[in-house]
């Protein structure tokens, strides 16, 4: 019979060139089992489980490990001297098959247990890094190296997406979304990998953003994941059950917290303004943030420009809705009529009436900016 190390080396080549040392003393045990007809002992099975765990820790695929053991068995069978007695040949064959079966079962169990331990450790690390980055400050900078180990290079441009859902992302039907989104986004640019988790019922995704296409892709993949796991909630009053916002793209670990706050702010502004975009870019809402920075000034603007509407016939709410639709339609009367489900004549009358009450003509470009700013402020502050 050929030397056992030669059989093991050939089996390792069959399995893709993995380490034949993962066989341990398995071949000599099979030789003994074939001669005596015995099963693998408890200690021998435990050793197989340990080798399965060792293979998992060094990244050997389970398929290759099983291939190694099965190839070793059939190659060894060709070299075994079982004699000419049919009963003895059958007994030896059964012993080898049982040894292979028992060994593979022990290998798979040890492999899976080790993988579960690694997954738990990685998950714990991911949560730690996620929390440190969102906390900001020196702790975020300290997490840079650990984030890189997880596949997120914070020295390159990155951004944060925050999403809300009518059901909240803590709902049982949505608990798989973070992992599904990570899987959908991982590896889209080399070895990069996002960090995705939930916080206070919201979904938060920290991702590499080397260009605008990367930002767009995150929104597209999120939409795909959500469409696959849960239908829109009824009675939300919006065309979709979810909405997301993305903070501005910046490099550096400390920028994660900044982008996170920008995304949260943008999500809040989108809700106040009734924006229907699935994914809102915080950069497009800077003008609204500027309006809110001087509360006294915006209060004065609303009071002085829109105050007369409060006592006007028809009500301030109807007139504000007309102005909002008019500005959202780009100052096109026909488009405004479609938005409001009114006739063009009715919209024209309302605009004329608003001009008479306020002394500012919505159709006049010179007046439009002032009116638009006041209407946006009223919407943001929920004044009317």
C-alpha positions in Angstrom: 0.0 0.0 0.0 1.2 3.5 -0.8 2.4 5.7 2.1 -0.5 7.4 3.8 1.1 10.9 3.4 1.1 10.3 -0.4 -2.6 9.5 -0.3 -3.3 12.6 1.8 -1.3 14.8 -0.6 -3.3 13.5 -3.6 -6.6 14.1 -1.7 -5.5 17.6 -0.9 -4.9 18.3 -4.5 -8.3 17.0 -5.4 -9.8 19.4 -2.8 -8.2 22.4 -4.4 -4.8 22.4 -2.9 -5.7 22.8 0.8 -3.5 21.7 3.6 -3.3 17.9 3.9 -2.5 18.4 7.6 -6.2 18.9 8.1 -6.6 15.1 7.8 -4.6 14.6 11.0 -4.3 10.9 11.7 -7.6 10.1 10.0 -6.1 7.8 7.3 -4.3 5.6 9.8 -7.6 5.3 11.8 -9.4 4.3 8.6 -6.8 1.6 7.9 -7.4 0.2 11.4 -11.2 0.4 11.0 -11.1 -1.4 7.7 -9.1 -4.2 9.2 -11.2 -4.6 12.4 -14.6 -3.3 11.2 -14.9 -0.9 14.2 -16.5 2.6 14.2 -14.6 5.8 15.0 -14.2 6.3 18.7 -15.4 9.3 20.7 -12.0 10.8 20.9 -11.4 10.4 17.2 -14.7 12.1 16.4 -13.8 14.9 18.7 -10.5 15.3 16.9 -12.3 15.5 13.6 -14.6 18.2 15.0 -11.5 20.2 16.2 -10.0 20.0 12.7 -13.3 21.2 11.3 -13.2 24.2 13.6 -9.5 24.9 12.7 -10.4 24.8 9.0 -13.2 27.3 9.6 -10.9 29.7 11.4 -8.4 29.8 8.6 -11.0 30.3 5.9 -11.1 26.8 4.3 -14.5 26.3 2.7 -16.6 23.4 4.1 -17.0 22.0 0.7 -13.2 21.7 0.2 -12.8 20.1 3.6 -15.4 17.5 2.9 -13.9 16.9 -0.5 -10.5 16.3 1.2 -11.8 13.6 3.5 -13.9 11.8 0.9 -11.1 11.9 -1.7 -8.8 10.5 1.0 -11.1 7.6 1.6 -11.6 6.5 -2.0 -7.9 6.9 -2.7 -7.1 4.9 0.4 -9.6 2.2 -0.6 -7.7 1.6 -3.8 -4.6 0.8 -1.7 -6.1 -1.4 0.9 -5.5 -5.1 0.9 -8.8 -6.6 1.8 -8.1 -10.2 0.6 -10.3 -12.2 -1.7 -13.1 -13.1 0.7 -16.3 -11.4 -0.3 -17.6 -11.1 3.2 -14.3 -9.5 4.3 -14.3 -7.1 1.4 -17.9 -6.1 2.2 -17.0 -5.6 5.9 -14.0 -3.5 5.1 -16.0 -1.3 2.6 -18.7 -0.7 5.2 -16.1 0.2 7.8 -14.5 2.8 5.4 -17.9 4.2 4.4 -19.0 4.5 8.1 -15.7 6.2 9.0 -16.1 8.7 6.1 -19.7 9.4 7.1 -18.9 9.8 10.8 -15.9 11.9 10.2 -17.7 14.3 7.8 -20.5 14.7 10.2 -18.1 15.6 13.0 -16.1 17.9 10.7 -19.3 19.8 9.7 -20.4 20.2 13.3 -17.0 21.6 14.4 -16.8 23.8 11.3 -20.3 25.3 11.9 -19.8 25.9 15.6 -16.6 27.7 14.9 -18.2 29.8 12.2 -21.0 30.7 14.6 -18.5 31.8 17.2 -16.7 34.0 14.6 -20.0 35.4 13.4 -21.0 36.4 16.9 -17.6 38.0 17.5 -17.8 39.9 14.2 -21.3 41.0 14.9 -20.3 42.3 18.3 -17.4 44.2 16.7 -19.6 45.7 14.1 -22.0 47.0 16.7 -19.2 48.4 18.8 -17.7 50.2 15.8 -21.1 51.4 14.6 -21.8 53.0 18.0 -18.4 54.5 18.3 -18.6 56.2 14.9 -22.1 57.6 15.5 -20.9 58.9 18.9 -18.3 61.0 17.1 -15.3 62.7 18.7 -12.0 61.0 19.6 -13.7 57.6 20.0 -14.8 57.7 16.4 -11.2 58.3 15.3 -10.0 55.4 17.5 -12.4 53.1 15.6 -10.9 53.9 12.2 -8.7 50.8 12.2 -11.4 48.5 13.3 -13.8 49.9 10.7 -11.1 49.2 8.0 -10.9 45.6 9.3 -14.6 45.3 8.6 -14.2 46.7 5.1 -15.1 50.4 5.6 -12.2 52.7 4.7 -13.0 56.0 6.6 -10.0 57.8 5.1 -12.0 57.9 1.8 -15.3 59.7 1.2 -18.3 58.1 2.9 -21.8 59.1 4.0 -24.6 58.1 6.2 -28.1 57.2 5.2 -31.0 57.2 7.7 -34.3 55.7 6.8 -37.7 55.5 8.5 -40.6 53.1 7.9 -44.2 53.3 8.9 -43.7 50.0 10.8 -40.3 51.1 12.2 -37.3 48.9 11.5 -37.7 47.1 14.8 -40.9 45.5 13.5 -40.5 41.7 13.1 -41.2 41.9 9.3 -38.2 44.3 8.9 -35.5 42.8 11.2 -33.8 41.2 8.2 -33.4 44.5 6.3 -30.0 45.5 7.8 -28.3 42.2 6.9 -30.0 42.1 3.5 -28.9 45.7 2.7 -25.3 44.9 3.8 -25.3 41.9 1.5 -26.7 43.9 -1.4 -24.1 46.6 -1.0 -21.0 44.7 0.0 -18.2 44.5 -2.6 -19.7 47.0 -5.0 -16.4 48.9 -5.0 -13.6 46.4 -4.4 -13.5 45.1 -0.8 -15.7 47.9 0.7 -18.5 46.9 3.1 -21.1 49.1 4.7 -22.1 49.1 8.3 -25.9 48.8 8.8 -27.9 48.7 12.0 -31.1 50.1 13.6 -31.3 52.9 16.1 -34.5 54.1 17.7 -36.5 52.3 15.1 -34.6 53.9 12.2 -32.3 52.2 9.8 -28.8 53.7 9.7 -26.2 52.8 6.9 -22.6 54.0 6.9 -21.2 53.5 3.4 -18.4 54.3 1.1 -19.4 57.2 -1.3 -16.6 57.8 -3.8 -19.1 59.4 -6.2 -22.8 60.3 -6.7 -23.5 57.0 -8.3 -22.6 55.2 -5.0 -25.1 57.4 -3.1 -27.8 56.7 -5.7 -27.1 53.0 -5.6 -27.7 52.8 -1.8 -31.1 54.2 -2.2 -31.9 51.8 -5.1 -30.7 48.8 -3.2 -32.7 49.8 -0.1 -35.8 50.1 -2.2 -35.2 46.7 -3.6 -34.7 45.1 -0.2 -37.8 46.8 1.3 -40.0 45.8 -1.6 -38.9 42.2 -1.1 -39.5 41.9 2.6 -42.6 44.0 3.4 -45.5 45.7 1.5 -46.2 49.4 2.2 -48.2 50.0 5.3 -51.8 51.2 4.7 -53.1 54.5 5.8 -49.8 56.3 5.8 -51.0 59.1 3.7 -47.8 58.8 1.5 -47.3 56.9 -1.7 -44.7 54.7 0.0 -44.2 53.3 3.5 -40.7 54.5 3.9 -38.4 57.5 3.3 -34.7 58.0 3.6 -32.2 60.8 3.7 -28.4 60.9 3.0 -26.0 63.2 4.8 -23.2 65.0 2.9 -20.2 63.0 1.7 -16.9 63.6 3.6 -13.7 61.7 4.5 -12.6 61.0 8.1 -14.0 59.1 11.0 -15.3 62.2 12.7 -17.4 63.0 9.6 -19.7 60.0 10.3 -21.4 61.8 13.1 -21.8 64.9 11.1 -23.3 63.1 8.1 -25.6 61.2 10.5 -26.9 64.4 12.0 -27.4 65.9 8.5 -29.3 62.9 7.4 -31.6 63.0 10.5 -32.2 66.7 10.0 -33.0 66.2 6.3 -35.4 63.4 7.2 -37.2 65.6 9.7 -37.3 68.5 7.2 -38.7 66.2 4.4 -41.5 65.2 6.8 -42.3 68.8 7.7 -42.3 69.9 4.0 -44.2 66.9 2.8 -41.5 65.9 0.3 -42.3 62.8 -1.6 -38.8 61.8 -2.7 -37.9 58.3 -1.7 -34.3 59.4 -0.8 -33.7 63.0 0.1 -30.2 64.5 -0.3 -29.4 66.8 2.7 -27.4 69.0 0.4 -30.6 70.1 -1.4 -32.2 71.2 1.8 -29.6 73.7 3.0 -31.8 76.6 2.1 -34.4 75.3 4.6 -31.8 75.0 7.3 -30.7 78.6 6.7 -34.3 79.7 7.1 -34.5 78.0 10.5 -31.2 79.4 11.9 -32.7 82.8 12.7 -36.0 81.9 14.3 -36.8 85.5 15.2 -36.3 86.6 11.6 -38.4 83.9 10.1 -41.2 84.5 12.6 -41.2 88.1 11.7 -41.3 87.2 7.9 -44.2 84.9 8.4 -46.2 87.3 10.5 -45.6 90.3 8.2 -46.1 88.5 4.9 -48.7 85.9 5.7 -50.4 87.4 8.8 -53.3 89.0 6.8 -54.4 85.5 5.6 -55.6 84.6 9.0 -58.7 86.8 8.7 -59.2 86.4 5.0 -62.4 84.8 3.6 -61.8 81.2 2.5 -59.3 80.6 5.3 -55.5 80.7 5.6 -55.1 77.0 5.1 -56.7 76.9 1.7 -54.7 79.9 0.5 -51.4 78.4 1.9 -52.1 75.1 0.1 -52.6 77.0 -3.1 -49.4 78.9 -2.7 -47.5 75.7 -1.9 -48.9 73.9 -4.9 -48.1 76.9 -7.2 -44.5 77.1 -6.1 -44.0 73.3 -6.2 -45.3 73.4 -9.8 -42.8 76.0 -10.8 -45.3 78.8 -11.1 -47.3 77.0 -13.8 -51.0 77.5 -13.3 -52.2 74.4 -15.2 -49.8 72.2 -13.2 -51.1 73.8 -10.0 -54.7 73.1 -11.0 -53.8 69.4 -11.6 -52.1 69.1 -8.2 -55.1 70.6 -6.4 -57.7 68.9 -8.6 -59.2 72.3 -9.5 -59.9 74.1 -12.7 -57.4 76.6 -14.0 -59.9 79.4 -13.5 -60.3 78.4 -9.8 -56.6 78.5 -9.3 -56.3 81.9 -11.1 -59.0 83.3 -8.9 -57.3 82.1 -5.8 -54.0 83.6 -6.8 -55.6 86.9 -7.6 -57.4 86.9 -4.2 -54.1 86.1 -2.4 -52.5 89.0 -4.1 -55.3 91.3 -3.1 -55.1 90.2 0.6 -51.3 90.2 1.0 -50.4 93.0 -1.4 -47.9 90.7 -3.0 -48.6 89.0 -6.3 -47.6 85.3 -6.4 -47.2 85.5 -10.2 -44.8 88.5 -10.0 -41.2 87.3 -9.9 -40.3 90.3 -7.7 -42.8 89.1 -5.1 -42.5 85.4 -5.5 -39.2 84.9 -3.6 -40.6 86.7 -0.5 -43.8 84.7 -0.6 -42.1 81.4 -1.2 -39.7 82.0 1.8 -42.6 82.9 4.0 -44.6 79.8 3.0 -41.7 77.5 3.5 -41.1 79.0 6.9 -44.8 78.5 7.8 -44.6 74.9 6.7 -41.4 74.3 8.6 -42.7 75.8 11.8 -46.3 74.5 11.4 -47.6 78.0 12.0 -50.9 77.8 10.2 
